[in-house]
């Protein structure tokens, strides 16, 4: 059972699955919204293909830099993005996109190696995933959803 190792959130956004998927597949757009409020990113490697590497530095509002290394495990255009975060804390992120009415229902699920890590991240990062989705919606709104 993975429930105690999982952080999950979902939301319906007023953008098409194509627009949201495009915000993942475009390095420039992704760099502008990835991470909690106050964080920015510098991408070193961004190979948006199944098995492709994604290496970047998140710049925190505290002035600290956080190296991130991941790979894209599965990419289903306009439907699913699965990312393996290969440095501590290790996790698999699955983002699923389902069309609903005039928008998309987005499900964001992180599965960690153990419950202890999941709870530590939840304590420390709390609303980080919600902030990430807020930033995604803001960026898509600014670009008019056109990606």
Beta strands, then each sheet from edge to edge (+ up, - down):
strand 1: 6-13
strand 2: 40-46
strand 3: 53-59
strand 4: 65-76
strand 5: 80-85
strand 6: 91-100
strand 7: 103-112
sheet 1: 1+ 7- 6+ 5- 4+ 3- 2+
end
